[in-house]
Amino acid sequence: MRDKAPFFVVAGLIVLGLLGLFVLRAGDEGRRVDRSVIGVHGLGLVSREAGLDLRQSHPRLSPHIRDLSIRVFALYDTNLLADDPAPETKRDLFFQETQRSITLDDLRTKLSELPTVLLLPKWTTGMFEAGIAHELTLIPAPSIRRVTRQLGLRGLSLRRAGPSFSDITADGHAIALFHAQGFEPGSLPAMCRPEVTAGGLVLVMSCDVPETQQDTWIVADPDLMNNHGLANGDNRGLALTVLRSRLDGDTRPIYLDTSGELLTSYEEAESERQEYERSPTDLGRFFDYPFNVLWAMLLIVLGVLYWRGARRFGPIAKLTDQGREMSRTATIAAKGRLLRLSGNDGQLVADFVRAQLLDLTQQTFGPDVGAAGQKRFFAHLARQDATLAHEFEATAHGLISNAATLPRGELYRQLGHYKSLLEKVVNAHGSLRISKNR
């Protein structure tokens, strides 16, 4: 059971890591909407390609209001006064109208911070979950009128074109909208003015939204600027025209807002130190997206490292085994030094060959098993090259037995022959390795 313990530890770490990747990724839901067909991630790419300076929001950064010109904000909530219940079934998810919730107070604050181009909602979650653009995936018109009423724009009448693409011309751009969505020109409240009209519909209007301090441009059909719509007709050209008109010569960056956070607006003095309140929730940010993904990956890496250390490379060698090996190596080195000092070359050569054969045996078969291990080594070598094995064994044993009595010239001749045979053994059979300490 103890041998299986590392496997349980590794499995536990990897399972925790995978759970972190799939369960703790709630912070990624917003990014998933932004990159879906109803998201506005593509508007940033299109704007930069056209030479517009655009800055996309980041969940951990809050730029200063004075550094930005206008905001583009896509609304994915059809009830600003209450939270919609979480979908419990696939059908509920398909007809879900709110993909990113925001309160009326927060939206009004955003509209007060900067001049804003506000994109109204149009599609349910089924549009990008199932990949279906159909009348069934349209948010009901009463839900959108509820949003405009909550913003204080009462009396607006929403109208949609037929169940197909509408090819219409607006401001010189031939645009294409599927189930084109707009406002009846005669229903605009007194605080609103049409900015872009086409096909008898007001597609973009500017309004003085009550309880806000900036002029807000409201885009009735988000397909003019979202990822799905930018690929149709010349919607891209009209979207850029609307942004340039809204900028009105302002050269500061456009703020593509896909975050629920508000902008920084305090008036700081350069010489004044800013004080910030800290709370335990600040620590919790290290476990939100994208940090939760990093923690999950760390658990998986730890699991793999534990497996490699505890199982693949075996358990840690006992200190007694290391001490015995170190002691044997030190004894051989000391004995060799004494033999060199005494001029006994023959005994030195015999000990050298004996130690080398022992090392070859251990390198090939593992722990020292004495004479039986050497016999097994030569038998193993003979299966690969019988002639080389026989000659190498005879030369090695001859030196071990007779080196002390051989004349100096004969001793060095046989030692040279032994080394040449040893080189053939090592080069011809790469699995036989010799320790460099011998």
N, C-alpha and C positions, 0 to 999 in steps of 0.2 A: 504493500500500500504506500510505503514511503517513496518507492521508485516512481509512483504515478503522481505524487504531489506536485512536482513542477508542471506537469501537463495541466492540472487543475488551475494552477496559478496563471499559466499562460492563457488558457481558455477564458478565465475570468477577466483578465486585462483586455483581451481582444474583444470580448463581448461588451464590456463597458465602453470601450472605444467606439464600437459600431453603434451602440445605443446613443452615445453622444453625438455621432454624426447624423443619426436619423431622428432622434427625439429632441435634442437640444437645439435644433436648427430653426426654432420658431422665429428668431430674429432675421431669418433669411426670407420670410414670407413677403416682406415689402419688396425686396429685390426681385422676387419671382414675378410679382405683378408688373414691376417696371419693365422687365424684359419680355413680358408676354405681348400678345397682339394688341391688347388694350393699354399697354404701358407707353411711356414717353421717352424711354431711353434713346430711341433712334432720333428724336428731335435734337438731342445734344450733338450727335454725330453729323446730322444734316446742317445744323447751324455753324458748327466749326468749319465744315467743308466750304460753306458759303462765306467764310471770313468774319462771322460774328463772334465776338468774345463771349463765351458762355462758361459758367461755372456750375457744376452739378453739386447738389447738397450731399453732405456726408453725415452719418449718424453721430459722429464724435466731434464734429467741427461746427462752430457757429460763427459765421463771418459777421463783420460789422455792417450795419445797414448802409452807412455812408459809402461803402466800397462797391455797392451794387446799383444797377439802374432800375430794372424791372424784374418781376418774378413771373415764372410760368408755373402754374399749379393745377394739376389734374385732380378733380374731385371724384372719389370712389365711394361716397357715402350718400344715401338717399334719405337719411333721417338724422339731422344734426342735433336733435333734442333727446335722442334715446339710442341706446345700443341695440342693434339687432341681435336676436338669439343665434348662437352658433348652430350651423347646420348639423342635423343628426343623421340624415340619410343622404344617399347620392342624389336623390331628387331635390332635396333641400339645397344641396350644394349647387346643383345645376341652375336653380332659380335664385340663388343668392344675389341680392342687389348691392350689398356693401362689401367691398374687398379691403378697404382701409378706412377705419372709423376715425372721425374727427368731431370735436364738439363745436357748437355754434360760436362760443366765445373764442376758441382757438382760431377758428377760421376768420372771424372778424378781426382778430389781432393780426393775423397774417395780411389781410386786406388793408389794414391800417399801416403796416410797416413799410410796404413798398407798393408802387403802382403794379397791378397784377393782371395777367392774362389768365382767367379762370376757365378751365375746361369742365363743362357739366358732364355727368355720367350718362351712359347710353346702354352699355352691355352688362348682362349678368355674368356670373363666374363661369357659367356653361360655355360662354364664347371662347375662352381660352383653355378650359379644362377638357372640353370635348372637341375643340377645334371646329365648332359649328357657328357660322354666321347666318342666323335665321330669325324669322319673326318671333320664334319662341325664346330666343336669347336676348331680345330687347327688353330693357327695363320698362315696365308700364308707364305711360305718359303721366298718370296721376302721381307716381312716386317722384318724378322730376319736378312736376309743378309744386309738390310739397316742399322740395328744397328751395325753390325760388321764393315761395311764400315765407319760409323761415328766414330767408335773407332780407325780407321786407319788400320784395318785388311782387306785389300782388297784381293780379289781373292778367298776367302773361298767359297767352294761349299757345301751347306747343302743337306743332303739326309735323307729321312725317309723310314723306313721299311713298310711292308704291313699293311693292316687295321686290325691288331689283335695284341695279345701279342707276343713279341719276347723273347724266352727263350734262353739266351746266357750266356756264361761264360766269366767273366772279372776278372783278377787277382785272380783267384781261387774261385770267388763268382758266383753262378748261379743266375743271375739277370733276372728280367722280366720287360719289358718296352712295354707300349701300344703305337703303332705308334712310335717305337724307332727313336730318332732324333740324328744325328751325322754329323761329317764333313768327306768329302772324304780325305783320307790320303795324296793324291798327291796335294791337293789344299791348304795346310797349308802355310801361308806366311813364309818368312825366319826368322822372329823374333819369331816364334812359334815352339813348340816341343810337340809331343804326349806324354801323361802321362798314359792314359788308353785307350786301343783299344779293340774292340770286334765286331764280326760279320762284319768285313770289314769296321767299322766306328771308327772314333776317338771320344770317348765320353768325354774325359777330355784332355785339352791341356794347356800348360803353355806358356805365351806370354809376351814379353816386349812391352806392349801397348805404342804407341807413346805419348809423353808429360806426362808420369807418371814415377815415380821413384821406383816402386816396381815390382817384378815379379808377374804376375796375372795368376791364374789358372782359366780357363774358362770351365764350365760344359755345354756341348751342350744340354743335355736333363735334364731339372730340375726334372724330375720324379725320378732321382737317389736320390734326397734328400728332396723332398717336402712331404707334408702330405699324398698325394695320393700314391706316389711311394714307401714310406717306408714300406707300408703294403704288397708290392708285392715281391715275390721271396726273394732273399737275398740282395735286394737293400740296406737294412740297413747295412749289413756287408761291402759292397763296399763303402758306404758313410763314414763309420767310418775309413776304410782303407785310403781313400783319405784325410780325415782330419788329420790322424796321419802322413801320408807322407808329407803333407803340413806343419805340425808343425815342423817336422825334429828335434824332441827332445826338442823343446821349451816348458817350463812348465807354461808359463803365460796363462791366460784364453783366450779361443776363444771368439770372439765378434760376436754374431749373430745379424746382423744389419737389423732392420726393420724400421728404422727411416730415415727421410730426413736430419737430423741434422749432422753436421760435428763434428769431435772429437776435444778435447782441445789439443793444441800443443805448447803453450807458455812456455818459460823457466823462471820459477819463482825462486826467491831467498827466503829462509825461513824467512829472516828478512825484506823482502821488502813487503810493503802493496800493494795489487793489486787494481787498480782503474777500475771500470766498468761504462760504459755509461748507463744511464737510460733514458727511453723515455716513452711516453704515451702508447706505445704498450705493455709495461710490465704489465700495469694494465689489459689490455685485456686478458692476459693469464688466469686470474681468471674466465673468462667466456668461456674458451675453455674446451674440454674434458680433464679430467673427472669432472672438476668443474661445467660445465653447468648442468650435471646430478644432482649434489648436490643441485644447486639452484632450479632446478625443483622439487626435492623431498621436499625441504624446503617450497615451495609454497603450495604443497599438504598438508603437515603437518599443516601449518598455517590455511589452509581452514578447516581442521578437528577440530583443536583447537577452531577456531572461532565459528564453529557450536556447539560444546559442551558447550562453554561458553555463547553464545547468545541465543541458542534455547533449547538445551536439559535441561540445568539447569535454564533456565528462565532469565529474565532481572535482573540487579542488584537491590537489594531492596533499597527503598527510605530511606534516612537518617531519615525522620520523623517517619517511621515505626520502625526503629531500636531504635530510641530514646524512643518511647512509650513503647516498650518491655523492654528496659533496665530500664526505670523508674518504670514500674510495678514490675519487679524483685527486684529492690532496695527497694521499698515500702514494699513488703512482708517480705524481710529480716529484715528491720528495725522494722516492727511491731512484728515479731516473737521474736526479741531480747528484746523488751520492755515487752512482755508478759512473757518471761522467767524470767526477772528480777523481775517482780511483783508477781511471783508465780502463775499466772492464767493459770494452765495447761489445764483446760477445753477449754478455748477460743483459746489457742494455738493449741490444737488438732483439734478443729472445723475449724480454718483457714487453718490448714495443709491439712485436707481432702478436703476442698472446693478448694484450690489451685491445689491439685492433680487431682481432677475430671476435673477441667478446662484444666489442662495440657493433660490429657488423651483425652479429646474432641478435642483439637487442634492438637495433634499428629495424631489423626485418621481422622479428617475432615478438618483440616486447620484452618483459622483464627477464633478467638473467636466470637461465635454467641449467647452467654448467655445461658439462661435456655433452649431455644429451641435446642441448640447444645447438652446439656446434655441429654435431652429426646431422641434425635436422637442417641446418643452414647449407651444409655441403650437398645434402640430398636435394634440397630445393634448387641449388645452383646447377647440379648435374642434370636435372630435368630440362634445364634450358640450354646447357652446353656441357656435355659430359667430359669432353677432352679438356676444356678450360678448368672445370671443377676438379678433375683428378690432378692436373698439374699444379693448380693453385694450392690444393690441400697438401700435396707432397712437399712442395717448397716451404709452405708455412710451418708444417710440423717438423721439417728438417731443421729449419732455423731455430724453432723453439727447443728442440732436443740437442742440437749440435753446435749452436752458435758460439757457446762459451769456449769450445775446444778448436774451432776453425782458425786457420791463419788469417791475418788481417786482410790480405788480398782476396782470398777465397770468400771470406765473410762479406766483403763489400760487393763481390761479384754476385753472390747469391741474393744479397739484399736488393741489388739493382734489378735482378730478375724477378724477385718477389714484387717489387714496386711496379714493374711493367705489367705483371699479371694482375695485380690489384687494380691498376688503371683500366685494364680490359674488363674486369668484373664490374667496376663502377660505371664505366661508359657504356658497356653493352647491355647492362641491366640497371636502368635508371631507378628501379625501386630499392636498390641496395645503396644506402647512403652512409657516408663515413663522417662522424663528428669531427669538426675542425679542432676540437680540443685534444685529439689523440696525436 
